[in-house]
Amino acid sequence: MLFMDNVIKQKQNKGPRTTRNMTSGNIYKHMLSFALPILLSQVFQQLYNTADAFIVGRLLGTSSLAAVSSSGPLIHLMISFLIGMGMATSAVIGRYFGANEPENVSKAIHTNIAFGLLSGAVLTVFGIIFTPTLLRWINTDPQVMKEATAYFRTYFAGIITIVLYNSCKGIMNALGDSRRPLYYLIYSSLLNIVLDLLFIGVFHWGVWSAAFATVISQASAFVFCLVHLLKKGHIYSVYPRRIRFHKGIFGEIVRIGLPAGVQNSVIGLANVVVQSQINSFGMLAMAAYGVHSKIEGFAFLPIMSFNMAISTFISQNLGAKEYDRAKKGARFGILLAVLLAQCIGVAVFLFAPELVAVFDSNPGVVELGALQARTLAAFYFLLSFSHSIAAVCRGAGKTFVPMMVMIVVWCGIRLVYIFCIMHFVGEIRFVYWAYPFTWVISSVIYLFYYLFSDWVHGFEKPRKPLFRKAA
């Protein structure tokens, strides 16, 4: 009763709107107004990694840049499972929000935070202990091992704040609030840049201080989110005594989130294997791969922002049983994400050498980084399409489908390709082609599934047949 009393008080609250119900009104306006702040948030999120790479590369040199680059795929591998679980939690929260079930919304929110606390603590211990082992596993160049270990351990010492920030941000996004996370991220991104310059440029600390700056900045964003969520009398309000694993809700989150988490982890593992093969080409290849990951990160921004908009929009509307509206939103989000991604791909293709040189002007790094950028940029529309259909599936509670596609194609086929290329050819340019090759295959599979499956009934029981009968 106390919780319902608080929800009633929320309706009387005169403050600014902190949630967005997207089950009625103009579809395109809802999705754009929700996606654009997320896009800006992703820009500033990318500044975390980009600032580290730029400042480290410019002030500490190629060796330190390679150390930061070598830890990137490992960090992604370690947190990718949590990212997948977080996406599923957002879909569950959005579904109950759209269905106007505030008690279940609250349970899902508090379960999400409990999971963030537990998983963040586990990651901290595991990451610190096994850093050297993991770096040796991916063939990290001995020249950069010491710096890579320092960077990696510092990052994981504070990863619990990063996990909790993403948990809180996911809660806000699921309820249609994409503006506040943007404001918090702008502040923390600027703080990260200032701290990078202070620690490295003024104090002359080592590469580990770039990770320290990131942890402090993300912690500040988490504090802002938490202060907002602790406000009383709202549907999103967090009460410390309710933070626990609510059995029924946690079961639903696991059912939807486990496939998404496994999918992300397997893809992360595949990327670590690719990284290990690239590391075998030496320090310049490592640095070039790291620089390209920063460039591609920006190209990936419209994909991520509209993916989140698609998932939230679909989960809310399917919760409200607005099936036609969910389909229209999916079509609009997919089209816009694909177009934006390819426009950025054209720009990356044209200016690849200049973009790489911003981070590291070493001719060898520029040559390899530009080669990879141009190989992949022409196919960004396929990358966007695959991720957009996966977002549709997540929003509909059908996370098993993208899990299987990604495991089979982006992991299995990609690794088979990599090992064959390294055995028979051994040229790095063919390693780069592993990505667009698998994007083509996954896009074909996703197109077939999107057109012929009954994905709009993903949350309903009993489940309907996987594919509709032909008319």
Secondary structure, 3 states (H helix, E strand, C coil): CHHHHHHHHHHHCCCCCCCCCCCCCCHHHHHHHHHHHHHHHHHHHHHHHHHHHHHHHHHCCHHHHHHHHHHHHHHHHHHHHHHHHHHHHHHHHHHHHHCCCHHHHHHHHHHHHHHHHHHHHHHHHHHHHHHHHHHHHCCCCHHHHHHHHHHHHHHHHCHHHHHHHHHHHHHHHHCCCCHHHHHHHHHHHHHHHHHHHHHHHHCCCCCHHHHHHHHHHHHHHHHHHHHHHCCCCCCCCCCHHHCCCCHHHHHHHHHHHHHHHHHHHHHHHHHHHHHHHHHCCCHHHHHHHHHHHHHHHHHCHHHHHHHHHHHHHHHHHHHCCCHHHHHHHHHHHHHHHHHHHHHHHHHHHHCHHHHHHHHCCCHHHHHHHHHHHHHHHCCHHHHHHHHHHHHHHHHCCCCHHHHHHHHHHHHHHHHHHHHHHHHHCCCHHHHHCHHHHHHHHHHHHHHHHHHHECHHHCCCCCCCCCECCCC
